Amino acid sequence: MRIGENIQFNLRRYFFFIISVLFIFILFSGNGFATAEDPAGNVINGKYSFSVADSLSKIYQETDPAETYRMLIRKAEWAYEYRQYDRAVDFYQQAIDQRPWESIPFERIEEIMARTEGGKLFFIPYVDFEKSSALIKILLLVIIYSIISMILVLIIILFHRNQMEGEARFRQVLKEKYQLLLMDYLFSDDGLDAKPGKINKIVADNFKRQILLEEMKDLIVNLSGEHADSLRDLYNKLNLNKDSVRKAFSKKWHIKIKGFRELAFMNIKVANDEIIRCLQSNNSILRMEAQLALVRLNDNDRFAFLDHIQRPFTKWEQMNVHEMITGHNLEVPDFMKWLNSDNRTVVIFALNMIKVFNQRHAWKQVVELLNNKETEIRKTAIFILGELKIKGAVPALKHHYKYEVYENQLAIVVALNRISDESALKFLIMVIDKEDDVQLQIEAAKAVRDMGDAGQRALEKLMYSDYKNYMIIIKHVLDKRI
């Protein structure tokens, strides 16, 4: 298990335990956090309860009416400040009874009425805090629970971050150490045989074992010949191949990918059947990694995996296979043999590779694809014949023109322009004459123009023809500014 993983699991468990205990404690001791009440049921806030204030008001009422009015105003202001609007109105009413000429009580009552009515008008719930001690307790519990949770989560995040940073530093130190160790093994006379205990200690620890395996995988990329064979021998001697095979058969796709890569770099073929099975996976990343692994592992036919692909061969997967060929100087196969594949995307990939690697010998098989039922395959074949400038394909392109959809007709005209064979001149003039689509006429006129003097003469003849007005199209094509 990785460093700190046990601690991290226990920390999560203690976190939820502490939160639960604190919540239960607060729930059963909620009276300590809410507004207290005296035995008589009067709310106590501050130094005096209302019962004490009522007793004082009676004394002042018997002695001084003005003092009684001031006491009632203070009580009303206090109740108003704490949003106990019903009680505040009662106090203001009593103050009005004492001194009806004073305007302050009337103004306050109007303000309270406007505030409470406004809350009802705009659907803002009005809460009477004088009679809602349970609501206040619940809100306080939620606030305290949230604060405690936030603090604990922050502590866990900071702890985990420091733990990850420490692990990364430790990993980097081990990587540098094992890199030097492997270099000593490959380029020194005694190798690791002089220190068997050291390497055995590394392999015994799972965390260090994985780092050593990663370093071996990274190092073998830049090795060849005897040194690469020596590193593979060490890999097998330490039984690291068993780790890679176990990863390849894992149920977790990201672990399978690690296993595929390790087996591919170390040229271990015992899991090839499992890798082939993953070519049909729903996970596109896993499929791509399986393809790349098979390219490395199949020495005789590196691209045999194309025979097994049943799912669409995506553009991203095609780019990675092409990068594998060019980046690692692999022998380029004859992609002609995949032109008859049942997988449409494999056929298109093979056509594109024929163009990229200039495999002109396959042009007859490409011409046969002009009869394919898939429109995209026919269009790609037309494009490839034009890019390779296959003059032998001109008769077939002219023949299929009238049977094709508009996009492929346009592709045929463009391909004939690329091939630039005078045998297509009359056909292109016919396209200019017979077609009503402006884009087809323009592309055909461009193809005629690019056929040299014969094409120029043909365009000039059309320009001054009395049969049909081609002036606008031909002037557009001959305009050198365009």
N, C-alpha and C positions, 0 to 999 in steps of 0.2 A: 504494500500500500504506500502511496506517495507520502512525503514528509508533511506532517500537519493534518492529514486527512482525518485521523482519529480525533484530534483536538477540535477540528472544525465540526465534526458530527456531534461531539459532546457539547460544544458551545451552543449549537442550535437547540439541542435538547434542554439544556439549562435555561436558555432564553425563554422558551415557551413555558417552562415550569415556573420561572420567576414571575412572568406576566400573569399567569393564572392565579398564583398565590396573592399577588398584589391586588388583582381585581376582586377576589373573594374577600380580602381584608377590607378593602374600601367599601364594598357592598354592605358588609355587616357593621361597618363603623361609619356609615354615611352621615349620621347625625352630627358627627364631629366636624364635618366639612360644610354643612348647610346652616341656614339661619336657625339659631336656637330659640326655644320657646320656654317661658317660665311656667311654673305649675298652674298658673291661672289661665294659660293659653294665650298670653300676650307675647307678641314678637319682641325679642330683645335685640337691639342693635346699638352698639356703642356702650356707653357707661350706664344708661338708664333704660328701663323698660317703660312701656306705655302706662303700665299700672302705676309706677312711681310718678310719671309725668301727670297722670290724671289726678293723683292725690295732691300734688303741688298746685295744679290748676284750681282745685277746689279751695285751697287755702287762699290763693291770690284772688279768686272770684269773690270771696267773702270780704276781702280787705280793699282791693283796688280793681275796678272794672278795666281800666286801661292796661294794667299788667296782665289781666286775664286775656284781653285781646291780643297782646303781644305774644303770650304763651301759645294761644291757639294758632297764630300765624306761624310761629316757629315750628310747631308740630305739623302744620299743614305743609310747610316748605320741606321739612324733613321727609314726610310721606311722599311728596311730589318728586323729590330727588331720587328716592328709591323706587319710583314707578308704582307706588301704591295709591293709584289715582282715586279709588272709591273712598279710602280713608281720608285722603287729602281734601276731597270735595266736602266730606262731613265736617272737617275742621274749619274749612273756609265758610261753610254755612253757619257754624256756630259763631265764627268771628263776625259775620254779617249781622247776626242777631245782636251782638254786643255793640257794634258800631256800624250801622247801615249806611252811613255817609262815606265810608272809606271805599275807594275804587279798586284797591289791590285785590281783595277777595273775588270781586266780580270778574276782573280781567283774568285771574288765574283759572277760575271755573270755566270761562269761555275757551281758554287755551287748552285745558284738559279735554273739554268736550270736542273741540276741533281735532285734537290729536287722536282720540279714541275713535271718533267717527271717520276720520281720514284713513285710519288703519283698516276699518271695515270696508270703506269704499274701494280701496285698492287691493283688497283681498290679503292684507297683511294681518296675520293672526295677532290678536291682542292677548297678552298674557297677564293675568293678575298675579303678580309675584307674592301678594299677601296670602293667597290661597293655593299656591302651587309649589310647596316645598318639595314634593316628590319630583317635579320636573327639574327644579334647580339641582337636586341631588344627582339626577341622571346626567344632566349636562356637566356637572363637576366631575362625575365619574368618567365620562367620555373624554373630557379635557385631560384629566390626570393620566388616564390610560394611554391617550395619544402621546402625551409628552414622554412618559416612561418608555413607550414603544420606540419613539423616535430616537431617544438617547441610546437605548440598547442596540437599535439597528445601526446607528452611527458608530458605536463602539465596535460592533461586529465588522462593519465595512472597513474601518481603519485597521482593525486587527488582521483581517483577511488581506488587505492591501499590503501591509507590512510583511505578512507571511509570504505572499506571492513575490514581492520584490526580493526578499531574502532567498527564496527558492530559486529565482532566476539568477541571482548572483552565484549561488552555490552550483547551479547547473552550468553556468559559464566557466567557472573554475574547473569543474570536472571535465568539461569538453576540451579545454586547453590541455589539461593534464593527460587525458586519454589520447588526444591527438599526438602528443609527443611520445607517448608510450607505444602507439602503433607505428609511428615513424621509426622508432628505435627497433621495433620488431622487424620491419621490412628492410631497413638499410644497415643494421649492425650485424656483426658476425654471430654473436651468441643469441640474439633475439630475446624472446621472453623466457626461453628455457632456463636462463640464469636466475630468474625471479619467479618461479612457479607459484609461490604463495601469494604474491601480489596480484596476479591475474585471477587466481582462484577466489581471492577475497572480493574482487570487483564483481565477478560473476555471481557470487553467492547473494549479493544484495540486489533485489529486483529493480530498484530505482537506478542504481549505478549500472546495472546490466543493460537497461534500456538506453541509457546515454551512450554506453560503449557501442551498442548496436547501431545507433544513429550515426555515430562518428565513423564506423566502418562503412556504412552505406554511403555517406557523403564522400569518404576518401576514395572508394573504389571507382567513383565516376571519373576521376582523373588518372587512374592507373590502367595499365594494360600489360599483357604478357606475363612474365614470371612474377612480378610484384602483385598483380591482380590475383593470380593463382595462389600465391602465398597467403593473401588476405582471406580468400575463400576457404583455404585449408584451416586457418585459425577460426574462422566463423563456424565451420563444421566441428572442429575439435572442441570448441567451447559449448557445443550443443545449442548454439543460437538459432540454428535452422529449425529446431523444434518450436521455438518461440514464434518464428515467422509463420510456420505452417499452422500453428494454433490460432494465430491472428487471422490467417486467410479463411479459416472455417468459423470464425466468430459470427454471431448473429447481428452484431452491431456493424453497420456499413462503414463507419469511419475507421474502425479497427481493421476490418477486412482490407481497406485501402492500404493501410500501413503494411499489412502482411504481403499484399500483392507487390508493393514497391520493393520491399526487402527481398522477396524471392526473385523478383526480376533482376535486381542488381547483382544478387549472388548466384544467379543462374541455377536456381533450384526448381525442378520441374514436377515435383511430386504432387503439387496442388493444381496442375494445369486443368484438370477436369472441372474443378470448382471454379476456376477463373473463367473457363468457357461457359459454364452455367450462368455466371453473372453477366454475360453479354446480353441476356434477355431481362435483366433487372429493370424494375420501374424507376430506379434511381439513376438519373443520367450521369451523375458524377462517378458512381460505382461502375457503370458501363464503360465510361471513358477510361478509367484506370485499368479495367480488365483488358481493354483493347491495347493500351500502351504496354501493359505487362506481357501480353502475348507476342507483341512485336519483338520484345527483347528475348523471350524464352524460346520461340520457335526458330531455331537456327536454319533449318532447311527451307521453310516457307514462312517468313515472318508475318505475312499478311493473310495467312490462312483464316484468321478470325473473320474476314469478310464473307467467307462461305457460311458462317454460323449466325450472322446478324439477321434477326427477323424484325426488330423494331427499326423505326426511322433512324438513319445515320445522320445526326444533326450536323449543322455547319460547324459548330464549335468542335465536335469530335473529329470532323474531317480536317480542320485546321491543326489540331494537335497531332494527328497522324502525319500530316505533311511536315510539320515542324520536327517530328521525330526522325523522318527520313533525311531532311536537309541538315538538321542540327547535329546528327550523330553519324553522318556519312554512311548511311545504310545502303545496301544494294537495292536499286530501284527495280521492282518487279515489272513484269509485262501486264499492264492493267487491262489489256484486251480480253483476258479470260473472265473478267467480271462484267463485261458488257451484256452478258446473257443472264445476269443474276435476277432472281425473282423479286429482290428488294429494289424498288425504284430509286431510293436515295443512294444505294451502292452503285447503281449504274451511272447516275449523275456524277458521283465522286470519281468513278473510273474514267469517265469522259474528261473531266477537268484535269485529272492527273496525266492523261494522254496528251493534253495540250501543254501542261506545265513542263513535262519531261520530253516533249517534242517526239512522241512515239508515232511518227508518220506512217509506219508500216501497218498500223491498225485501221487505216482510213476506210477500207472496204467494209470492215465490220461496223464502223461508224455510219457508213452510208446505209447499211441494212436497218439501222435504228430509225431511219426516216419512215419506216412502215410500222413503228411501234404505236400501240394504242394510247400511250401516255403523251399528252401534249407537251409537258415540260421536258420529257426525254427527247422528243423530236426537236424542240427548240434548242436544247443544249447541243444536240448533234449538229444541227445547222450552224450554230455559232462556232463549234470546234472545227468544222470543215472550212469555214471562212478564215479562222485564225491560223490554221495550218496551211492555208492557201493551196488546197488540194484541187488542181485543175480537173482531175479525173472525176470529181464529184459534180461538175457543172451540169451534165445531162440529167442526173438524178434530181438535182435541185430545181431545175426548170420543169421537170416532169411533175414533181410534187407540189409545185406552186399553186395550181388551181384547186387542189384538194385540201389545202391548209386553211387554218383559221387566220384571221387578220394579223395577229401578232407574229405568227410564224411566217406569213407572207412577207411581212416587213423584214424579218430576220433573214429570209432568203435573199432579198434584194441587197441588204447590207453585206451578206456573205459573198455574193457575187461581186460586189464592189471591192472586197478585200482580195478575192482571188484575181480579179482584173484580167479575165480571159476574153479575147475578142469574139470567141464563139458565142458568148452570151449577149453580144451587142444588139442583135435583132430582137431578142427576147426582152431586153430592157427598154428598147424603143416601143415595143408593143405594150409594156406596162405603162409607159408615159401616155400612150395613145388611148388605151382601152380603160384604164382605171379612172374612177372618179375621185378617189381619195387623194387629197393634196399631198399628204405625207409620203404615200407610196410613190407618187409622181416625182417628188423632190429627191427622194433617195435613189430612184432609178436614174434620174437626170445626173445626180452626182456620180453614180457608177459609170455612166456613159462618158461624162467629162474626164474621169480619171483613166480612161483607156487610151490616152494619147491623142495623136492627130486624127485618127479615125473617129474617135469619140467627139472631138471638137467639130469636125465637119458634119457629123450627124446632127449635132445640136443646132448648128447654124442652119442646116437645111430645114429642121423642124421649126425654127424661129420664124422663118419667112414662108411657112406653109400656108396655102390658101384653104386647106381642108379644115384646120382647127387652130384656134388661137393658143399657142404655147408660150407666148411672149413673156408673160409675167413669171412663170415658173423657170424658164431657161435663163432669163435675165437675173433672177434671184440666185441661181446656181452658179452662173458665170461671174457674178460680182465678187471680186477678190477681197473686198472689205469684209465679207461674211465668212 
